[in-house]
Amino acid sequence: MNRYIVKFTDNNGNYSFADRKNELAILETEEDLPVDSVIADVTGNDFYSEKAIEKRGGKILSLEIERKWLVKVPDNVENFPYENIEQAYLSPEIISGGRIRHMDDKFIYTEKVSTSDPRVRIENEKEITADEYRSLLKNTVGNIIKKRRYLIPYGGHTFELDIFENAAEGDHALMEAELDSKDEAVELPPFVDVVSEVTDDVYYTNRNLSAMDIIRLLKK
């Protein structure tokens, strides 16, 4: 028996992850399904078990909606709380979009899948043990990313400002904000000097940065 996430469409056959994310269902079948009706084959994926969906409040998919900026590190950054993060990316042969993270005393496994909108991604995550983390670390590609994440509350959002340990430009950082909707207005902290928005730029994905022995936030 196979399990799929399938989508509903309107009378014109139109569908959008971000706008109609609740119009989804889990379908169990032994039949082949038309490709255009299937979002994902989740056979054996415990992120989509009945128990896991129930823990997400009935949401079949967890969507991450965010924007990202290249910024200069503000002078007052030490006034804000921070988390130390170590993360690495699993080989695509193991799982595409797989990431493991050690954050303070927690170990987290995450799967991310891009959508047609660069601001919106499908995200599923769960806590794992230290032993599971070390085992998965053997199947990663690129370098381990080490960064300090400062949490900056402003304008109804908590901005996450990441300073990378091995960045060539120690006075620059990446800053993100998670949103409730893709068209939500964002008021940036006035004390943060924004170089540019990089939401749409794959150069600034952490997976891409992990391929660099020295992270370069300023493109040549």
N, C-alpha and C positions, 0 to 999 in steps of 0.2 A: 504494500500500500504506500503510495506517494502522497506527500503533503505539499501544497502550494499556497502561496499568498496570491489571491486573484483580485482583480479590480472590477468595479462596476463602472459603466460609462453612461453618459447622458444619451439622448436620442441621436446626437450627431457623432457619437463615438469619441467625445473629447474627455480627457482626464488629466488631472494635475496632482502631483504628490502634495504640494504645499497647500493648495486651496481645498482639496477634497480628501484629506488624509484619513477621514473616518469611514469612507465608503470602501472598505476592504473586508475580506473574509478569508478564513482558512478553509481550504477544500481538500478532502481526502478522496483519492480516486486511483484506480488502476489504469485509467484511460489516458491516452495522450491528449494534451490540451493545446488549443491554438496558442501560438507563441505570444500574440498580441494581448491575450487575456491574463497572462501570468506575469506577476511582478518578480517572484523569486521561488525557487524550489527550496523548501525548508525541511525536506525529509531528514529526520534525525538531528535537526538543529534545536537544542534545548531552549534557545531564546524564544521559540514559538510554541512551547508546550503550554497546555491550558493553565498550569500553575504559574508560569512566567508571565503570561498575558494578564492573568488575574492580578499579579503583583504590580503590573503597570496600569492598573485601574481600568482594564479592559481594552487598552490600546494595543493594536496588533503591531504597529510600527512606532518606534520612538524616533522623532525627528529632531535633529540639531539644526537650529537656524542661527547663524552668526555672521558678523562682519569682522574684518581684520584690518589693522593699520600698521604701517611701519612708522615708528616714532623715535624721538630722542628721549633718553632716560631723564625724567624730571628730577630737579634738585631735591624735592621733598619725598622721593620714593621710599626712603627708610621710615617714613611716618606711617606706612601702611603694613598690615599683616602680610605674611608670605608663606608659601609652601615650597619645599625643595622637591623637585621632580626628576626622576630618571626614567626614560622611556626608550623603547626600541620597537622595530617593526618586523613582523614575521615575513618570511620568504613568501612570495606569491604562490609558490608551489604548495605551501602549507595552507595558507588562507589569504585570499586577496583582501586587502583592507584591514588586516589584523594587526593589533598593537598591544603591547604589554607595558604597564607603567608601575613604578614603585614611587609612592607618594607618602612621605613620612612613614607611618606604620602600616600603610595599606598597599596591597598588590591588586592590580585591576587588569582584566583582560577586556579588550574592546574590539568590536567589528564595526567598520564604517563603510558605507556605500554611497557614492556620489549620485546626485540626481541631475536633471537637466539645468537646474538653477544652482550656480556656484555657492549661493548663500545657504542652501538646504542640503543636508545629508541624512541618510538613515543611520542611526547609531544605536547599538546594543552593547551593554557592558555588564560585567559581573565581577565580584571580588573573587580572587583566587588565593591559594596559599603561597607562602614563600618558596616552598619546594616546587610547586607548579610553575611559579615565575622563573626559577632557575632552570627548570627543564625546558621551558619554552624559549629561554634566552639562547639556547644552543641552536635554534632554528631561525634566528633573526638575520637580517641583511643590513649592511651599512654600519654606522657607528651608533653607540648609545648616546642619546641626547641627554645632557644634564643642564637643568635650568632652574632659576629661582622665579617663582610666579608670585607677583604682588597683586593683592586684591584691592581694587580702588572703587569704592562706592561713589557714584555721582549720577545725578539726573534720573534716578529710578533704575539704573543698571549697575551691575558690578563688573567693572572692567578688569580683565586679567592681563597683566603686563608681564611678559616673559623676557628675562635677561639670561642669555645663553652663556654657559661657562667658557666655551671655546670659540666665541665669536671674535672675528678680526676687529670689529668695531664695538668696543665695550660701552660706548656712549649711546648705542642704538638698541632698540628692542622691538618686539612685536606685541601688539595689544589687541585683544579680542573682546567682543561683547556678544552674549547670547541673547536672542530676541524671542518674543512670543509669536511674531508673525514676520514674514519676509519684508513687508512694507512699513514696519514700525519705525517711527522717527527716533533718532539717537542724538542726544546732546553730549558732545565730547567734553571731557574735563578741560577747562581753559588753561590749566597749568601744564598740560602735556602738549609738546610741540610735535604736531603730526607732519611727517614727511610726505606720505601718500597713503591712500587706501589701497590695500593689496588683496581684497577679498577674492577677486577673480584671477589672481596671479598664482599659478601652480608652483612657481619658483619658491614661494614662501610657505608651502606646506612643510610640516615637520618631517614628513617622510623624505622629501627632497633634500632638506637641510641635513638629514642624517647621512646622506651620501657624501657630504663634504668633510674632509679631515679638519679643516678650519672653516667654520661657518662664516659666510660673507653675506651680510644683510644688505650691503650696498652693491648693486650690480656694477660690473665694470663696463 
